[in-house]
Amino acid sequence: MRPLLLALALPSLILASLLLASQAEAASSCPPGFAMLQSSDTCVRISGRVRSDTLTRSSGLRSSGRFETRTSGRIQLDVRKRTDYGPFRAVVRIDTHGR
């Protein structure tokens, strides 16, 4: 389960560190929830979720108890930019389901 969480969190942490320097500038020209990339007019939003479920079953005997975990995650990158032809939007979404 830890490798899955790290795989989902690492890209977000890297991109978030790039966005922090231009957060004040992004407030004026990007939609709510978006941040502007440094030295450009491109707005970006990173979102996602992680879900973990734990199931336990017991038939009353200690040796026959069952313990099961399930994890899933999603990360989404939304990029917007104004062009001469109109607004451009690209969305990349990755879903993972594990047992």
DRENGUKE-626105 format. One record per atom (N, C-alpha, C): atom name; residue number from 1; x, y, z. Coordinates in steps of 0.2 Angstrom, whole numbers, m for minus. Example, Ala and Ser with C-alpha at 12.3 -4.5 7.8 and 13.67 -1.06 7.14 Angstrom:
% residues 2
+------+-----+-------+-------+-------+
: site : pos :     x :     y :     z :
+------+-----+-------+-------+-------+
:    N :   1 :    66 :   m28 :    39 :
:   CA :   1 :    62 :   m22 :    39 :
:    C :   1 :    66 :   m16 :    39 :
:    N :   2 :    64 :   m11 :    35 :
:   CA :   2 :    68 :    m5 :    36 :
:    C :   2 :    64 :     0 :    39 :
+------+-----+-------+-------+-------+
//
This chain:
% residues 99
+------+-----+-------+-------+-------+
: site : pos :     x :     y :     z :
+------+-----+-------+-------+-------+
:    N :   1 :     4 :    m6 :     0 :
:   CA :   1 :     0 :     0 :     0 :
:    C :   1 :     4 :     6 :     0 :
:    N :   2 :    10 :     6 :     3 :
:   CA :   2 :    14 :    12 :     4 :
:    C :   2 :    17 :    14 :    m3 :
:    N :   3 :    19 :     9 :    m8 :
:   CA :   3 :    22 :    11 :   m14 :
:    C :   3 :    16 :    15 :   m18 :
:    N :   4 :    10 :    13 :   m18 :
:   CA :   4 :     4 :    16 :   m21 :
:    C :   4 :     3 :    23 :   m19 :
:    N :   5 :     4 :    24 :   m12 :
:   CA :   5 :     3 :    31 :   m10 :
:    C :   5 :     9 :    35 :   m12 :
:    N :   6 :    15 :    33 :   m12 :
:   CA :   6 :    20 :    37 :   m14 :
:    C :   6 :    20 :    38 :   m21 :
:    N :   7 :    18 :    33 :   m25 :
:   CA :   7 :    17 :    34 :   m33 :
:    C :   7 :    12 :    40 :   m34 :
:    N :   8 :     7 :    40 :   m30 :
:   CA :   8 :     1 :    45 :   m31 :
:    C :   8 :     4 :    52 :   m29 :
:    N :   9 :     7 :    52 :   m23 :
:   CA :   9 :     9 :    58 :   m20 :
:    C :   9 :    15 :    62 :   m23 :
:    N :  10 :    20 :    58 :   m26 :
:   CA :  10 :    26 :    61 :   m28 :
:    C :  10 :    25 :    66 :   m34 :
:    N :  11 :    21 :    64 :   m39 :
:   CA :  11 :    20 :    69 :   m44 :
:    C :  11 :    17 :    76 :   m42 :
:    N :  12 :    12 :    75 :   m37 :
:   CA :  12 :     9 :    81 :   m34 :
:    C :  12 :    14 :    85 :   m31 :
:    N :  13 :    18 :    82 :   m27 :
:   CA :  13 :    23 :    86 :   m23 :
:    C :  13 :    28 :    90 :   m27 :
:    N :  14 :    30 :    87 :   m33 :
:   CA :  14 :    35 :    90 :   m37 :
:    C :  14 :    31 :    96 :   m41 :
:    N :  15 :    25 :    95 :   m43 :
:   CA :  15 :    22 :   100 :   m47 :
:    C :  15 :    20 :   106 :   m42 :
:    N :  16 :    18 :   104 :   m36 :
:   CA :  16 :    16 :   109 :   m31 :
:    C :  16 :    21 :   114 :   m29 :
:    N :  17 :    27 :   111 :   m29 :
:   CA :  17 :    33 :   115 :   m27 :
:    C :  17 :    35 :   120 :   m33 :
:    N :  18 :    33 :   118 :   m39 :
:   CA :  18 :    34 :   123 :   m45 :
:    C :  18 :    29 :   128 :   m45 :
:    N :  19 :    23 :   127 :   m43 :
:   CA :  19 :    18 :   131 :   m43 :
:    C :  19 :    18 :   136 :   m37 :
:    N :  20 :    21 :   135 :   m32 :
:   CA :  20 :    21 :   139 :   m26 :
:    C :  20 :    24 :   146 :   m27 :
:    N :  21 :    29 :   147 :   m31 :
:   CA :  21 :    32 :   153 :   m32 :
:    C :  21 :    27 :   158 :   m36 :
:    N :  22 :    23 :   155 :   m40 :
:   CA :  22 :    19 :   160 :   m44 :
:    C :  22 :    11 :   160 :   m42 :
:    N :  23 :    10 :   158 :   m35 :
:   CA :  23 :     3 :   158 :   m33 :
:    C :  23 :     0 :   165 :   m33 :
:    N :  24 :     3 :   170 :   m31 :
:   CA :  24 :     0 :   176 :   m30 :
:    C :  24 :    m2 :   179 :   m37 :
:    N :  25 :     2 :   178 :   m42 :
:   CA :  25 :     1 :   180 :   m49 :
:    C :  25 :    m5 :   176 :   m52 :
:    N :  26 :    m6 :   170 :   m50 :
:   CA :  26 :   m11 :   165 :   m53 :
:    C :  26 :   m18 :   168 :   m51 :
:    N :  27 :   m18 :   171 :   m45 :
:   CA :  27 :   m25 :   173 :   m42 :
:    C :  27 :   m28 :   178 :   m47 :
:    N :  28 :   m25 :   182 :   m51 :
:   CA :  28 :   m28 :   187 :   m55 :
:    C :  28 :   m30 :   184 :   m62 :
:    N :  29 :   m26 :   179 :   m65 :
:   CA :  29 :   m27 :   177 :   m71 :
:    C :  29 :   m30 :   170 :   m72 :
:    N :  30 :   m30 :   166 :   m67 :
:   CA :  30 :   m32 :   159 :   m68 :
:    C :  30 :   m39 :   158 :   m64 :
:    N :  31 :   m43 :   153 :   m67 :
:   CA :  31 :   m49 :   151 :   m63 :
:    C :  31 :   m48 :   149 :   m56 :
:    N :  32 :   m53 :   149 :   m52 :
:   CA :  32 :   m52 :   147 :   m45 :
:    C :  32 :   m50 :   140 :   m44 :
:    N :  33 :   m45 :   139 :   m40 :
:   CA :  33 :   m42 :   132 :   m39 :
:    C :  33 :   m36 :   130 :   m44 :
:    N :  34 :   m34 :   135 :   m48 :
:   CA :  34 :   m29 :   134 :   m53 :
:    C :  34 :   m23 :   139 :   m51 :
:    N :  35 :   m17 :   137 :   m53 :
:   CA :  35 :   m11 :   141 :   m52 :
:    C :  35 :    m7 :   142 :   m58 :
:    N :  36 :    m4 :   147 :   m59 :
:   CA :  36 :     0 :   149 :   m65 :
:    C :  36 :     7 :   146 :   m65 :
:    N :  37 :     9 :   143 :   m70 :
:   CA :  37 :    16 :   140 :   m71 :
:    C :  37 :    20 :   146 :   m71 :
:    N :  38 :    26 :   145 :   m69 :
:   CA :  38 :    31 :   151 :   m69 :
:    C :  38 :    33 :   153 :   m76 :
:    N :  39 :    34 :   159 :   m77 :
:   CA :  39 :    36 :   162 :   m84 :
:    C :  39 :    31 :   160 :   m90 :
:    N :  40 :    25 :   159 :   m88 :
:   CA :  40 :    20 :   157 :   m94 :
:    C :  40 :    13 :   159 :   m92 :
:    N :  41 :     9 :   159 :   m96 :
:   CA :  41 :     2 :   161 :   m95 :
:    C :  41 :    m3 :   154 :   m95 :
:    N :  42 :     0 :   149 :   m93 :
:   CA :  42 :    m3 :   142 :   m93 :
:    C :  42 :    m5 :   141 :   m85 :
:    N :  43 :   m12 :   139 :   m85 :
:   CA :  43 :   m14 :   138 :   m78 :
:    C :  43 :   m15 :   130 :   m77 :
:    N :  44 :   m14 :   128 :   m71 :
:   CA :  44 :   m14 :   121 :   m70 :
:    C :  44 :   m17 :   119 :   m63 :
:    N :  45 :   m21 :   114 :   m63 :
:   CA :  45 :   m24 :   111 :   m57 :
:    C :  45 :   m22 :   104 :   m56 :
:    N :  46 :   m20 :   102 :   m50 :
:   CA :  46 :   m18 :    95 :   m48 :
:    C :  46 :   m23 :    93 :   m43 :
:    N :  47 :   m27 :    88 :   m44 :
:   CA :  47 :   m32 :    85 :   m39 :
:    C :  47 :   m31 :    78 :   m39 :
:    N :  48 :   m34 :    75 :   m34 :
:   CA :  48 :   m34 :    68 :   m33 :
:    C :  48 :   m37 :    65 :   m27 :
:    N :  49 :   m37 :    59 :   m26 :
:   CA :  49 :   m39 :    56 :   m20 :
:    C :  49 :   m36 :    49 :   m19 :
:    N :  50 :   m36 :    47 :   m13 :
:   CA :  50 :   m34 :    40 :   m11 :
:    C :  50 :   m39 :    37 :    m6 :
:    N :  51 :   m41 :    31 :    m7 :
:   CA :  51 :   m46 :    28 :    m3 :
:    C :  51 :   m43 :    21 :    m1 :
:    N :  52 :   m44 :    19 :     5 :
:   CA :  52 :   m42 :    13 :     8 :
:    C :  52 :   m47 :    10 :    12 :
:    N :  53 :   m49 :     4 :    11 :
:   CA :  53 :   m54 :     0 :    15 :
:    C :  53 :   m51 :    m6 :    19 :
:    N :  54 :   m53 :    m7 :    25 :
:   CA :  54 :   m50 :   m13 :    28 :
:    C :  54 :   m56 :   m17 :    30 :
:    N :  55 :   m56 :   m23 :    29 :
:   CA :  55 :   m62 :   m28 :    31 :
:    C :  55 :   m59 :   m33 :    35 :
:    N :  56 :   m63 :   m35 :    40 :
:   CA :  56 :   m61 :   m40 :    45 :
:    C :  56 :   m67 :   m45 :    45 :
:    N :  57 :   m66 :   m51 :    45 :
:   CA :  57 :   m71 :   m56 :    46 :
:    C :  57 :   m69 :   m61 :    51 :
:    N :  58 :   m73 :   m63 :    55 :
:   CA :  58 :   m72 :   m68 :    60 :
:    C :  58 :   m77 :   m73 :    61 :
:    N :  59 :   m76 :   m79 :    61 :
:   CA :  59 :   m81 :   m84 :    63 :
:    C :  59 :   m81 :   m87 :    70 :
:    N :  60 :   m78 :   m83 :    74 :
:   CA :  60 :   m78 :   m85 :    81 :
:    C :  60 :   m72 :   m88 :    83 :
:    N :  61 :   m68 :   m91 :    79 :
:   CA :  61 :   m62 :   m95 :    80 :
:    C :  61 :   m56 :   m90 :    79 :
:    N :  62 :   m51 :   m90 :    83 :
:   CA :  62 :   m45 :   m85 :    82 :
:    C :  62 :   m41 :   m87 :    76 :
:    N :  63 :   m40 :   m93 :    74 :
:   CA :  63 :   m36 :   m95 :    69 :
:    C :  63 :   m40 :   m94 :    62 :
:    N :  64 :   m46 :   m93 :    62 :
:   CA :  64 :   m49 :   m93 :    55 :
:    C :  64 :   m52 :   m86 :    54 :
:    N :  65 :   m49 :   m81 :    57 :
:   CA :  65 :   m51 :   m74 :    56 :
:    C :  65 :   m48 :   m72 :    49 :
:    N :  66 :   m51 :   m67 :    46 :
:   CA :  66 :   m48 :   m65 :    40 :
:    C :  66 :   m48 :   m57 :    40 :
:    N :  67 :   m42 :   m55 :    37 :
:   CA :  67 :   m41 :   m48 :    37 :
:    C :  67 :   m39 :   m46 :    29 :
:    N :  68 :   m42 :   m41 :    27 :
:   CA :  68 :   m41 :   m39 :    20 :
:    C :  68 :   m41 :   m31 :    19 :
:    N :  69 :   m37 :   m29 :    15 :
:   CA :  69 :   m37 :   m22 :    13 :
:    C :  69 :   m37 :   m21 :     6 :
:    N :  70 :   m40 :   m15 :     4 :
:   CA :  70 :   m41 :   m13 :    m3 :
:    C :  70 :   m39 :    m6 :    m3 :
:    N :  71 :   m36 :    m4 :    m9 :
:   CA :  71 :   m34 :     3 :   m10 :
:    C :  71 :   m35 :     5 :   m17 :
:    N :  72 :   m37 :    11 :   m18 :
:   CA :  72 :   m38 :    14 :   m24 :
:    C :  72 :   m36 :    22 :   m24 :
:    N :  73 :   m34 :    24 :   m30 :
:   CA :  73 :   m32 :    31 :   m30 :
:    C :  73 :   m33 :    34 :   m37 :
:    N :  74 :   m33 :    41 :   m37 :
:   CA :  74 :   m34 :    44 :   m43 :
:    C :  74 :   m30 :    51 :   m43 :
:    N :  75 :   m27 :    53 :   m48 :
:   CA :  75 :   m23 :    59 :   m49 :
:    C :  75 :   m26 :    62 :   m55 :
:    N :  76 :   m27 :    69 :   m55 :
:   CA :  76 :   m29 :    72 :   m61 :
:    C :  76 :   m25 :    78 :   m62 :
:    N :  77 :   m23 :    80 :   m68 :
:   CA :  77 :   m19 :    86 :   m70 :
:    C :  77 :   m24 :    89 :   m75 :
:    N :  78 :   m26 :    95 :   m74 :
:   CA :  78 :   m30 :   100 :   m78 :
:    C :  78 :   m26 :   106 :   m80 :
:    N :  79 :   m25 :   107 :   m87 :
:   CA :  79 :   m21 :   112 :   m89 :
:    C :  79 :   m25 :   117 :   m94 :
:    N :  80 :   m25 :   123 :   m93 :
:   CA :  80 :   m29 :   128 :   m97 :
:    C :  80 :   m24 :   133 :   m99 :
:    N :  81 :   m25 :   136 :  m106 :
:   CA :  81 :   m21 :   141 :  m109 :
:    C :  81 :   m26 :   144 :  m114 :
:    N :  82 :   m25 :   151 :  m114 :
:   CA :  82 :   m28 :   155 :  m119 :
:    C :  82 :   m24 :   155 :  m126 :
:    N :  83 :   m27 :   154 :  m131 :
:   CA :  83 :   m23 :   154 :  m138 :
:    C :  83 :   m26 :   159 :  m142 :
:    N :  84 :   m23 :   160 :  m148 :
:   CA :  84 :   m26 :   164 :  m153 :
:    C :  84 :   m33 :   161 :  m156 :
:    N :  85 :   m33 :   154 :  m156 :
:   CA :  85 :   m39 :   151 :  m158 :
:    C :  85 :   m45 :   150 :  m153 :
:    N :  86 :   m43 :   152 :  m147 :
:   CA :  86 :   m48 :   151 :  m141 :
:    C :  86 :   m45 :   147 :  m136 :
:    N :  87 :   m49 :   146 :  m131 :
:   CA :  87 :   m46 :   142 :  m125 :
:    C :  87 :   m44 :   135 :  m126 :
:    N :  88 :   m38 :   133 :  m124 :
:   CA :  88 :   m36 :   126 :  m124 :
:    C :  88 :   m36 :   123 :  m117 :
:    N :  89 :   m39 :   117 :  m117 :
:   CA :  89 :   m39 :   113 :  m111 :
:    C :  89 :   m37 :   106 :  m112 :
:    N :  90 :   m33 :   103 :  m108 :
:   CA :  90 :   m30 :    96 :  m108 :
:    C :  90 :   m31 :    93 :  m101 :
:    N :  91 :   m34 :    87 :  m101 :
:   CA :  91 :   m35 :    84 :   m94 :
:    C :  91 :   m32 :    77 :   m95 :
:    N :  92 :   m28 :    75 :   m90 :
:   CA :  92 :   m25 :    69 :   m89 :
:    C :  92 :   m27 :    66 :   m82 :
:    N :  93 :   m30 :    60 :   m83 :
:   CA :  93 :   m33 :    57 :   m77 :
:    C :  93 :   m31 :    50 :   m76 :
:    N :  94 :   m28 :    48 :   m70 :
:   CA :  94 :   m26 :    41 :   m69 :
:    C :  94 :   m29 :    38 :   m63 :
:    N :  95 :   m32 :    33 :   m64 :
:   CA :  95 :   m36 :    29 :   m59 :
:    C :  95 :   m32 :    22 :   m58 :
:    N :  96 :   m31 :    21 :   m51 :
:   CA :  96 :   m28 :    14 :   m49 :
:    C :  96 :   m33 :    11 :   m45 :
:    N :  97 :   m33 :     4 :   m45 :
:   CA :  97 :   m37 :     0 :   m41 :
:    C :  97 :   m33 :    m6 :   m39 :
:    N :  98 :   m32 :    m7 :   m32 :
:   CA :  98 :   m28 :   m12 :   m30 :
:    C :  98 :   m31 :   m16 :   m25 :
:    N :  99 :   m29 :   m22 :   m24 :
:   CA :  99 :   m31 :   m27 :   m19 :
:    C :  99 :   m26 :   m29 :   m14 :
+------+-----+-------+-------+-------+
//
